[in-house]
Amino acid sequence: MANKAARIRRMVKVCIRCGTPIVRAEKRRMGRARYCTQACYFAGMKAATDATYQHRFWANVEKTDTCWIWRGTVQHGYGYGIFFRARPTGPRRHMQAHRLSYEFTTGHLPSTKEHVCHHCDNPLCVNPAHLFIGSHQDNMNDCKRKHRSAWGERSGRAKLSTDDVIAIRQRAESSRNWDTYRELASQHGVTATHIYAIVKGLFWSHPLETDTALEVRAKTVNTPRTSTRS
């Protein structure tokens, strides 16, 4: 028993990840032991490969005085850079370059519910100084505030142009009644309710070239509505 205990003591190694002593009673398995647990193995594999991936990643980045431009693969239809990254288990996956840049420089891995947004509005930029974490609602608010969303004529559902909306509001200034709304609706191929919403600023509420939705509301919301309905 003493000899067996001595052999076990001689076969003690240290985990290269966490430093915990590794004890293996069988000598043939002892030679392969480098990690104490499977968790340390996967963590060690990730740390070993991250250095290689970061070298490959930054080799595709062109740094300028402002934005750091991604020169690698670009995601079709979205304009974001993508980078293929292997995992310890399972197939490799592609990740957006700006999210990886944020992870590499801050050490924080954004969750699936977190968006990495751009201050500079350049989808190919991976400069960590231009990136910030936000929720989906934060991302949508930022998009709307910078007028990058599909509004007005840019919307795929738009039936009117900006000139049409301006003309409708100017025409409605002289006569705000449902007969006028129906006449305008017939001219522009929409409903009278649609015309009413435009006049009230419920539709096309963003600023136009010659007026704003706030001005329209101020002129119309407190004015009694006249109607010629019988």
N, C-alpha and C positions, 0 to 999 in steps of 0.2 A: 504493500500500500504506500509505503514511504517513497519507493522508487517511482510509482505511478504519479504521486502528487508532485514529485520533483520534475517529472517529464512535462506535466501540465504547466507548472510554473515557468519552465523554460520556453514553452510555446505561447507566451503572452506577447501580443502585438498591440499597437495603439491605433485607433481609428484616425485616419488622415483628415477627417472632416471635423470631428468634435474632440478628439484626444482621449476618448474613453478606452480603457484597456479591453482588448479582445482576447478571449480565451477559447481555444479550440483543443479538444482532447485528441483529435485525429490529426496527425502530422500532414497527411495528404491534403487536407482542407486548409490547413494553416497557411500554406504558401500562397493561397489566393485571397486570403482575408485582408481587406484594406479598409472596410467600413464595418461599424458595429451593428447597424440596423439597415433595413431597406430604405428607411426615410433618409438616413445619411448618404446612402448610395445615390439616390435620385437627386438630393441636394448637391452632392459633389459633382455628379454628371452635369447638372445645370450650370454650376459655377465654372466648370472646366470648359464648357461649350460657349458660355456667354462671352468670354474674352475673345474667342474666335469670331463669334457673330458680330460683336461690336466692331472689331477690326474691319470685317467685311462691310458692315453697315456704314461706318463713317467714310469708307473709301468711295461710297456713292454720293457723298454730300459735297456740294460746292459752297464754301463759306464766303459770304460777302459782308460788307459793312452793315447791312440790314438783315435781309433774309438769308437763311441757309437753304439752298435749293437742292432738292432731291433729284439726282440724275439717274436713278435706277428705274425699275419697272413702275409704270403708272396704272392705276386702277381705271379700267375703261368705264366711261360714263360718269365718273365722280371727280376725276382729276387728282386724287390723292396718291401719293407714293405708296407702294407695297413692298414688303420684304418677306422672303420665305425663311421661316425659322423652324428648325426641327425641335421635337420634344423628346424627353427621355423615354416616354411610352407613346405609342401610336404614331400615325403619319405626321409629316410636317404640315404646317399650316401657314397661310399668309397673313401678315398683320400690317396695319397701316403704319407707314414710316413715322408719322408725327407722334403716334402713340408710343412707338418704340423709343423714339428720341426722348420723350418725356420720362419713360421708365428708366432708360439708361442714365439720364442725368440727375434725376431726383431720387431714384430708388423706389418710387411708388408705382406699383402696377395698377393701372386704372381698371376698375371693375366693369362689367358689362353694362351697368346702369350709369356709368360716368362717361361723359364726353370730354375729349381733349379739343378745346376750341382754339381758334386763331385770333389774336389781336389784329394781325396784319391782313387777314382775309385772303391769304395766298395758300391754296391747298397743298402746294409742293414745298412749303416752308417747314423745316424741322428745327428751327432755332428755338431752344427751350425758353428763351426770354420772350418769345412771341406766343407761347402756349399757356393755357390755363384750364383748370378742371371746372366743369359745370354739369348740371343736370340737362336732361333733354329740353326742359322748359327754358333753362338759361340759354341753350343753344338756339332755340326758336326765337326767343326775345332778341338775342344778339343779331340774328339773321333779319328780323323785321326792322330793328332799329337802324341797320345799315342798308336797308332797302335791297336786300339780296333775295327776298322771297318773291314768289310769282304773284304779283298784285297788278291791278289795272289791266292794261293791254297785254301784259306778259302772262296773265293767267290763261290756262288752256280752256277755261270755261267762259272767258270774256266774250260777250256778244256785241259790245259797244266799244268805241274808241274814246280816247280822252276828249277829242273835239266834240263827239256826240254828247258826252256827259256835260260838257261846258254849255253846249247849245240848249240842252234840256233844262238845265238849271236857270239859264238866262230867260228862256221862254216861260218857265214856271213862275218867275218873279212877278210878271204882270197878271197872271191868272192862276191861282192855286185852287183848282177844283177838279173833280174827277172827270169831267168832260175833257178838260185839257190833258189830263193824264192819259185818257183813252186815245185821244188824238195823237199824242206823242208816241204812245205805245204802238199804234197802228203804223206810224211812220218808220219806227226803228225795229219793228218785228219782235217786241217784247210785250209783257203784260202791263196793265195799268198799275198793278201792285209793285212791279219792278220800278216803274217810273216814280211812284210815290216814295219808295225806299231810297232812290237816288236823290230826290229833292230833299228828303229829310236827313240825308247824310248817313243812312244806315248801310247803303252800298256805296262803293267808291269813296270810302271815308278818308283815304290818304290825300295829302295836299296835291292839288292840280296846278296847272300853269297859271290860271288867273284867279282861282279862289281856293278856299280850304273847306274841309268838312265842318270845322268849328264855326266858320262864318255862316255857312248854310244853316246849321242848327240854330244859331243865334237869330237868324232872320225868320225861321219857319216854325220852330218848336212852340213858341208862345203865341203864334198867330192863329186865331180861330179858323177852322177849315170850313170853306163854303162848298156846298154841293147842290147840284140841280136835280138830284134824284127825286122822283115823285113818290 
